[in-house]
Amino acid sequence: MTTTLSNLISGLKKAVIEAQRSVSHQHIEELRQFFVPDREQDPKLRFPEGAWTARMVGMNVPKEVCRNGAVTLEHHEVQVPLIALLPLKSYAIEKVEVLTTLSLALAEQAHSEANEDAADVLVSMRRQDEQTAELKIVIQAQEPPAGYQQLVAAYEKLLNAQLPT
C-alpha cells in the first residue's frame, strides 16, 4: 500500500477526530445514567438538553445520640446523589501514538503553477530499509473539565449539609 505522507497524516487526523466524537458521546451516555428528566420536561429532549434532576439514593448514616446519660446510635437518612459516589474520568484524546514501520520516498512531482517547489513524500508500509521511519501517537485520559468537577463538588456540599453533626 502506497500513499502520500500528507494523505496519511490527514487520514490519521480524521480518525482521531472521529474517535474523540465517539468518546465524547460515550461520556455523555455515562453521565446520563446519573440523571432523570424533570417532570415538566418535553419527553422528546435528549440528555443533556432540557432540565434534569440528579438520581438520588437514600442512605442511613449513624449518629450518636445521648439521652439521660445513655449513648445510642440512631440512623439519619440522607439523600445521596449517585454522581457524588463514583469517581469518573473525563474522556478526551490528549495525544495519539501509533507505532508503525513506513518506507519513505520522494514522489515524482507533477509540474503545476501553485506547487512548483513542493515535493510530497510517498509512504509505503512495505519491508524495512534505510528509508524507514516510525510514527508515534499516544492516547491518554485527561482530568475532568472544571464544570464537571464543580457539579460534583456542589452535590458533595448538598450531601454534607444533610449529614448529622
Backbone as CSV, one residue per row, in Angstrom:
resi,resn,N_x,N_y,N_z,CA_x,CA_y,CA_z,C_x,C_y,C_z
1,MET,0.847,-1.171,0.000,0.000,0.000,0.000,0.894,1.237,0.000
2,THR,0.667,2.135,-0.941,1.446,3.367,-1.036,0.508,4.554,-1.057
3,THR,0.865,5.589,-0.318,0.109,6.835,-0.297,1.093,7.965,-0.053
4,THR,0.606,9.185,-0.015,1.488,10.303,0.303,1.467,10.539,1.810
5,LEU,2.531,11.145,2.308,2.621,11.434,3.732,1.486,12.371,4.162
6,SER,1.176,13.358,3.339,0.098,14.283,3.705,-1.248,13.558,3.785
7,ASN,-1.497,12.588,2.881,-2.741,11.817,2.945,-2.776,10.920,4.188
8,LEU,-1.625,10.351,4.550,-1.552,9.521,5.743,-1.849,10.346,6.991
9,ILE,-1.210,11.514,7.108,-1.431,12.395,8.265,-2.882,12.859,8.288
10,SER,-3.427,13.224,7.144,-4.822,13.652,7.067,-5.761,12.531,7.506
11,GLY,-5.474,11.306,7.070,-6.293,10.166,7.471,-6.226,9.901,8.965
12,LEU,-5.022,10.018,9.537,-4.872,9.854,10.980,-5.624,10.931,11.741
13,LYS,-5.544,12.172,11.250,-6.236,13.281,11.903,-7.742,13.037,11.891
14,LYS,-8.283,12.632,10.747,-9.719,12.347,10.658,-10.114,11.205,11.589
15,ALA,-9.265,10.185,11.684,-9.554,9.055,12.572,-9.563,9.489,14.036
16,VAL,-8.631,10.348,14.427,-8.571,10.836,15.804,-9.793,11.702,16.107
17,ILE,-10.190,12.564,15.175,-11.375,13.409,15.377,-12.617,12.536,15.546
18,GLU,-12.760,11.524,14.721,-13.909,10.620,14.824,-13.856,9.831,16.132
19,ALA,-12.668,9.417,16.539,-12.530,8.700,17.812,-12.922,9.602,18.973
20,GLN,-12.528,10.885,18.929,-12.881,11.819,20.001,-14.389,12.040,20.040
21,ARG,-15.029,12.125,18.888,-16.501,12.260,18.857,-17.153,11.055,19.523
22,SER,-16.660,9.881,19.211,-17.199,8.652,19.783,-16.996,8.609,21.295
23,VAL,-15.813,9.003,21.741,-15.503,9.013,23.162,-16.382,10.033,23.888
24,SER,-16.575,11.202,23.308,-17.425,12.230,23.917,-18.863,11.746,24.026
25,HIS,-19.353,11.087,22.991,-20.715,10.544,23.012,-20.849,9.502,24.125
26,GLN,-19.845,8.649,24.273,-19.866,7.635,25.321,-19.877,8.293,26.698
27,HIS,-19.122,9.374,26.871,-19.073,10.084,28.148,-20.443,10.676,28.487
28,ILE,-21.114,11.268,27.500,-22.456,11.822,27.721,-23.418,10.706,28.124
29,GLU,-23.322,9.555,27.464,-24.192,8.424,27.801,-23.939,7.940,29.230
30,GLU,-22.685,7.945,29.662,-22.391,7.541,31.037,-22.929,8.559,32.033
31,LEU,-22.823,9.843,31.721,-23.357,10.874,32.613,-24.876,10.793,32.702
32,ARG,-25.525,10.442,31.605,-26.989,10.391,31.554,-27.555,9.441,32.603
33,GLN,-26.837,8.372,32.926,-27.349,7.409,33.893,-27.479,7.988,35.300
34,PHE,-26.860,9.132,35.570,-26.925,9.749,36.895,-28.055,10.775,37.023
35,PHE,-28.829,10.974,35.956,-29.875,11.989,35.965,-31.178,11.441,35.397
36,VAL,-32.290,12.041,35.830,-33.614,11.727,35.280,-34.214,13.035,34.790
37,PRO,-35.061,12.983,33.743,-35.668,14.225,33.255,-36.664,14.785,34.261
38,ASP,-36.715,16.118,34.355,-37.715,16.756,35.203,-39.106,16.423,34.683
39,ARG,-40.084,16.475,35.557,-41.456,16.114,35.173,-42.015,17.015,34.088
40,GLU,-41.673,18.303,34.122,-42.212,19.270,33.154,-41.488,19.223,31.816
41,GLN,-40.426,18.450,31.736,-39.600,18.453,30.523,-40.303,17.745,29.372
42,ASP,-40.100,18.296,28.189,-40.598,17.673,26.959,-39.901,16.324,26.788
43,PRO,-40.665,15.221,26.666,-40.032,13.893,26.557,-39.189,13.705,25.291
44,LYS,-39.331,14.603,24.317,-38.555,14.495,23.080,-37.111,14.954,23.259
45,LEU,-36.850,15.752,24.311,-35.491,16.259,24.542,-34.587,15.135,25.030
46,ARG,-33.353,15.152,24.530,-32.369,14.142,24.921,-31.274,14.793,25.754
47,PHE,-30.721,14.014,26.655,-29.648,14.489,27.518,-28.490,14.997,26.660
48,PRO,-27.905,16.119,26.956,-28.034,16.983,28.121,-28.991,18.154,27.933
49,GLU,-29.782,18.170,26.841,-30.732,19.265,26.639,-31.875,19.152,27.648
50,GLY,-32.454,20.294,28.000,-33.598,20.286,28.901,-33.200,20.391,30.355
51,ALA,-34.142,20.036,31.217,-33.934,20.120,32.663,-33.856,18.711,33.243
52,TRP,-32.834,18.471,34.038,-32.587,17.143,34.586,-32.369,17.231,36.087
53,THR,-32.735,16.174,36.781,-32.553,16.091,38.229,-31.628,14.925,38.523
54,ALA,-30.745,15.138,39.473,-29.798,14.080,39.835,-30.541,12.898,40.449
55,ARG,-30.138,11.688,40.067,-30.674,10.487,40.715,-30.091,10.430,42.119
56,MET,-30.954,10.154,43.063,-30.540,10.103,44.463,-30.800,8.706,45.011
57,VAL,-30.040,8.381,46.011,-30.250,7.129,46.733,-30.270,7.481,48.216
58,GLY,-31.243,6.916,48.933,-31.322,7.149,50.372,-30.336,6.253,51.103
59,MET,-29.585,6.843,52.015,-28.620,6.070,52.802,-28.799,6.438,54.267
60,ASN,-28.700,5.444,55.127,-28.779,5.673,56.561,-27.384,5.943,57.108
61,VAL,-27.261,7.073,57.792,-25.984,7.465,58.387,-26.154,7.391,59.901
62,PRO,-25.275,6.651,60.581,-25.410,6.553,62.037,-25.022,7.859,62.727
63,LYS,-25.718,8.128,63.818,-25.446,9.333,64.604,-25.528,8.950,66.076
64,GLU,-24.522,9.359,66.833,-24.561,9.096,68.272,-25.498,10.092,68.940
65,VAL,-26.402,9.538,69.779,-27.366,10.375,70.487,-27.248,10.053,71.978
66,CYS,-27.201,11.105,72.792,-27.105,10.927,74.242,-28.419,11.352,74.878
67,ARG,-29.091,10.381,75.517,-30.347,10.671,76.228,-30.221,10.137,77.655
68,ASN,-30.403,11.033,78.600,-30.324,10.667,80.021,-29.016,9.949,80.348
69,GLY,-27.940,10.391,79.734,-26.624,9.830,80.008,-26.316,8.551,79.241
70,ALA,-27.285,8.031,78.493,-27.049,6.808,77.715,-26.806,7.186,76.254
71,VAL,-25.704,6.678,75.717,-25.341,6.972,74.331,-25.828,5.825,73.450
72,THR,-26.601,6.188,72.430,-27.090,5.185,71.477,-26.835,5.682,70.064
73,LEU,-26.930,4.746,69.127,-26.793,5.100,67.719,-28.178,5.162,67.093
74,GLU,-28.439,6.266,66.438,-29.666,6.396,65.660,-29.274,6.600,64.205
75,HIS,-30.160,6.182,63.332,-29.866,6.335,61.908,-30.606,7.553,61.358
76,HIS,-29.885,8.298,60.582,-30.415,9.509,59.954,-30.337,9.282,58.447
77,GLU,-31.466,9.372,57.750,-31.451,9.130,56.306,-31.049,10.397,55.562
78,VAL,-30.119,10.225,54.620,-29.704,11.330,53.751,-29.895,10.890,52.309
79,GLN,-30.156,11.854,51.440,-30.278,11.603,50.005,-28.925,11.894,49.365
80,VAL,-28.339,10.873,48.766,-27.007,10.999,48.189,-27.113,10.989,46.669
81,PRO,-26.595,12.020,45.987,-26.570,11.994,44.514,-25.619,10.902,44.042
82,LEU,-26.084,10.047,43.147,-25.243,8.950,42.661,-23.951,9.452,42.035
83,ILE,-24.003,10.609,41.384,-22.809,11.134,40.717,-21.700,11.457,41.720
84,ALA,-22.073,11.693,42.987,-21.068,12.001,44.002,-20.419,10.736,44.565
85,LEU,-20.972,9.559,44.250,-20.440,8.315,44.796,-19.377,7.668,43.919
86,LEU,-19.384,7.962,42.622,-18.474,7.289,41.704,-17.445,8.258,41.128
87,PRO,-16.175,7.915,41.206,-15.159,8.767,40.574,-15.144,8.502,39.063
88,LEU,-15.386,9.516,38.291,-15.376,9.379,36.839,-14.251,10.199,36.247
89,LYS,-13.619,9.665,35.238,-12.606,10.397,34.487,-13.266,10.993,33.256
90,SER,-12.727,12.062,32.791,-13.190,12.659,31.552,-12.516,11.938,30.396
91,TYR,-13.261,11.734,29.350,-12.710,11.072,28.176,-12.294,12.122,27.166
92,ALA,-11.036,12.147,26.872,-10.522,13.064,25.857,-9.221,12.502,25.312
93,ILE,-9.001,12.720,24.057,-7.748,12.279,23.455,-6.768,13.440,23.547
94,GLU,-5.745,13.243,24.357,-4.750,14.289,24.568,-3.689,14.259,23.473
95,LYS,-3.212,13.090,23.181,-2.277,12.901,22.088,-2.442,11.461,21.602
96,VAL,-2.017,11.207,20.413,-2.200,9.893,19.799,-0.840,9.308,19.491
97,GLU,-0.693,8.010,19.724,0.585,7.345,19.486,0.335,6.084,18.660
98,VAL,0.858,6.081,17.446,0.784,4.919,16.560,2.217,4.542,16.238
99,LEU,2.545,3.290,16.412,3.902,2.847,16.126,3.825,1.912,14.926
100,THR,4.418,2.327,13.837,4.392,1.538,12.618,5.687,1.754,11.845
101,THR,5.958,0.862,10.943,7.150,0.973,10.108,6.724,1.431,8.724
102,LEU,7.323,2.506,8.261,6.973,3.088,6.972,8.224,3.245,6.120
103,SER,8.088,3.029,4.854,9.169,3.300,3.918,8.844,4.626,3.246
104,LEU,9.776,5.569,3.288,9.542,6.915,2.765,10.368,7.147,1.500
105,ALA,9.778,7.830,0.524,10.497,8.186,-0.710,9.884,9.460,-1.260
106,LEU,10.685,10.259,-1.967,10.151,11.471,-2.587,9.286,11.084,-3.783
107,ALA,8.143,11.749,-3.896,7.229,11.479,-5.006,7.679,12.275,-6.217
108,GLU,7.474,11.702,-7.393,7.710,12.484,-8.606,6.610,13.512,-8.675
109,GLN,7.012,14.740,-8.904,6.028,15.805,-8.790,5.541,16.220,-10.174
110,ALA,4.230,16.393,-10.259,3.644,16.936,-11.487,3.840,18.440,-11.436
111,HIS,4.281,19.034,-12.521,4.550,20.470,-12.521,3.241,21.242,-12.584
112,SER,2.990,22.000,-11.538,1.810,22.872,-11.515,2.264,24.244,-11.052
113,GLU,1.536,25.262,-11.431,1.934,26.632,-11.095,1.862,26.887,-9.599
114,ALA,0.886,26.293,-8.917,0.700,26.553,-7.489,1.695,25.802,-6.628
115,ASN,2.227,24.665,-7.092,3.030,23.793,-6.254,4.385,23.460,-6.862
116,GLU,5.049,24.396,-7.496,6.293,24.077,-8.196,7.398,23.617,-7.263
117,ASP,7.503,24.199,-6.054,8.596,23.869,-5.149,8.244,22.776,-4.149
118,ALA,6.986,22.382,-4.058,6.563,21.410,-3.046,6.688,19.992,-3.581
119,ALA,7.416,19.177,-2.854,7.522,17.757,-3.205,6.870,16.970,-2.085
120,ASP,6.007,16.035,-2.448,5.354,15.225,-1.428,6.186,13.973,-1.176
121,VAL,5.945,13.363,-0.049,6.663,12.158,0.343,5.720,10.974,0.189
122,LEU,6.182,9.944,-0.514,5.405,8.712,-0.637,5.663,7.852,0.585
123,VAL,4.608,7.259,1.107,4.700,6.402,2.274,4.269,5.010,1.862
124,SER,5.089,4.034,2.176,4.778,2.642,1.853,4.956,1.795,3.098
125,MET,4.018,0.888,3.336,4.112,0.014,4.504,4.707,-1.331,4.092
126,ARG,5.791,-1.283,3.392,6.478,-2.493,2.924,7.636,-2.823,3.838
127,ARG,8.565,-3.572,3.320,9.706,-4.032,4.100,10.498,-2.863,4.688
128,GLN,11.231,-3.164,5.727,12.043,-2.155,6.405,13.376,-1.993,5.672
129,ASP,13.750,-0.744,5.401,15.049,-0.464,4.790,15.581,0.856,5.344
130,GLU,16.569,1.434,4.682,17.207,2.651,5.211,16.295,3.873,5.198
131,GLN,15.182,3.808,4.462,14.264,4.955,4.412,13.068,4.759,5.338
132,THR,13.173,3.878,6.299,12.068,3.565,7.207,11.990,4.598,8.329
133,ALA,10.776,4.951,8.701,10.551,5.889,9.808,9.493,5.299,10.730
134,GLU,9.461,5.767,11.984,8.437,5.351,12.929,7.606,6.563,13.307
135,LEU,6.303,6.367,13.380,5.366,7.419,13.755,4.712,6.989,15.052
136,LYS,4.688,7.868,16.062,4.175,7.502,17.381,3.082,8.484,17.794
137,ILE,1.917,7.939,18.124,0.771,8.741,18.557,0.232,8.093,19.839
138,VAL,0.054,8.858,20.942,-0.343,8.317,22.244,-1.741,8.804,22.616
139,ILE,-2.592,7.879,23.095,-3.930,8.236,23.572,-3.903,8.178,25.094
140,GLN,-4.262,9.295,25.760,-4.253,9.362,27.216,-5.529,10.034,27.705
141,ALA,-5.940,9.658,28.915,-7.110,10.282,29.539,-6.718,11.621,30.142
142,GLN,-7.698,12.497,30.281,-7.463,13.794,30.892,-8.282,13.901,32.164
143,GLU,-7.951,14.896,32.973,-8.747,15.172,34.153,-10.112,15.703,33.706
144,PRO,-11.142,15.499,34.534,-12.464,16.010,34.151,-12.439,17.526,33.977
145,PRO,-13.309,18.050,33.110,-13.379,19.503,32.928,-13.788,20.199,34.218
146,ALA,-13.438,21.466,34.345,-13.722,22.236,35.557,-15.223,22.252,35.869
147,GLY,-16.059,22.380,34.846,-17.515,22.403,35.070,-18.008,21.113,35.694
148,TYR,-17.471,19.994,35.245,-17.863,18.698,35.800,-17.417,18.602,37.258
149,GLN,-16.195,19.033,37.541,-15.686,18.994,38.913,-16.531,19.882,39.830
150,GLN,-16.955,21.049,39.332,-17.790,21.948,40.134,-19.168,21.340,40.387
151,LEU,-19.714,20.635,39.400,-21.009,19.981,39.566,-20.935,18.933,40.673
152,VAL,-19.914,18.082,40.621,-19.763,17.050,41.648,-19.507,17.699,43.011
153,ALA,-18.714,18.753,43.058,-18.449,19.449,44.326,-19.736,20.031,44.907
154,ALA,-20.614,20.552,44.044,-21.886,21.101,44.523,-22.754,20.002,45.134
155,TYR,-22.782,18.837,44.497,-23.556,17.724,45.046,-22.934,17.205,46.347
156,GLU,-21.614,17.242,46.443,-20.966,16.835,47.683,-21.316,17.799,48.814
157,LYS,-21.402,19.102,48.513,-21.813,20.081,49.525,-23.248,19.823,49.978
158,LEU,-24.120,19.488,49.010,-25.507,19.175,49.331,-25.567,17.963,50.256
159,LEU,-24.761,16.956,49.986,-24.709,15.763,50.822,-24.185,16.115,52.210
160,ASN,-23.105,16.872,52.291,-22.530,17.244,53.601,-23.509,18.049,54.450
161,ALA,-24.356,18.865,53.805,-25.331,19.664,54.544,-26.383,18.777,55.202
162,GLN,-26.603,17.587,54.658,-27.617,16.681,55.211,-27.088,15.816,56.359
163,LEU,-25.775,15.677,56.432,-25.193,14.769,57.435,-25.394,15.336,58.836
164,PRO,-25.722,14.451,59.774,-25.916,14.922,61.163,-24.586,15.352,61.774
165,THR,-24.676,16.304,62.668,-23.458,16.779,63.352,-23.387,16.278,64.758
